[in-house]
């Protein structure tokens, strides 16, 4: 649940912002957003995330 709720909220926000945008641009936005989320999660899980940004 810790990952699912922010992911759904982010995708809903992308959908709301991109309502007038062509489908290929929406798809690219979703792909880039998910890639950023995955990179951040991998960095955090492998202790490579900067100490200043870690949750306490």
C-alpha positions as CSV (number, residue, x, y, z in Angstrom):
1,X,0.0,0.0,0.0
2,X,2.9,2.3,0.7
3,X,3.8,2.3,-3.0
4,X,0.4,1.8,-4.6
5,X,-1.5,4.9,-3.4
6,X,1.2,7.5,-4.5
7,X,1.5,5.7,-7.8
8,X,-2.3,5.8,-8.4
9,X,-2.4,9.5,-7.3
10,X,0.5,10.4,-9.7
11,X,-1.0,8.6,-12.6
12,X,-4.4,10.4,-11.9
13,X,-2.6,13.7,-11.8
14,X,-0.8,13.0,-15.1
15,X,-4.2,12.1,-16.6
16,X,-5.8,15.3,-15.4
17,X,-3.0,17.5,-16.7
18,X,-2.7,15.8,-20.0
19,X,-6.4,15.7,-21.0
20,X,-5.8,17.7,-24.2
21,X,-2.5,16.1,-25.0
22,X,-2.1,13.5,-27.8
23,X,-1.9,9.8,-26.7
24,X,1.7,9.4,-27.6
25,X,2.8,12.3,-25.4
26,X,0.6,10.9,-22.6
27,X,2.3,7.5,-23.0
28,X,5.7,9.0,-22.9
29,X,4.9,11.0,-19.8
30,X,3.7,7.9,-18.0
31,X,6.8,6.0,-19.1
32,X,9.1,8.7,-17.9
33,X,7.3,9.1,-14.6
34,X,7.3,5.4,-13.9
35,X,11.0,5.2,-14.8
36,X,11.8,8.0,-12.3
37,X,9.8,6.3,-9.6
38,X,11.6,3.0,-10.2
39,X,15.0,4.7,-10.2
40,X,14.2,6.5,-6.9
41,X,13.0,3.2,-5.3
42,X,16.1,1.3,-6.4
43,X,18.4,4.0,-5.1
44,X,16.5,4.1,-1.8
45,X,16.4,0.3,-1.3
46,X,20.1,-0.1,-2.1
47,X,21.2,2.6,0.3
48,X,22.5,4.8,-2.5
49,X,20.0,7.6,-1.8
50,X,21.6,10.8,-0.2
51,X,21.2,10.9,3.5
52,X,19.5,14.3,3.4
53,X,16.6,12.9,1.4
54,X,16.0,9.8,3.5
55,X,12.8,9.3,5.5
56,X,13.3,9.1,9.2
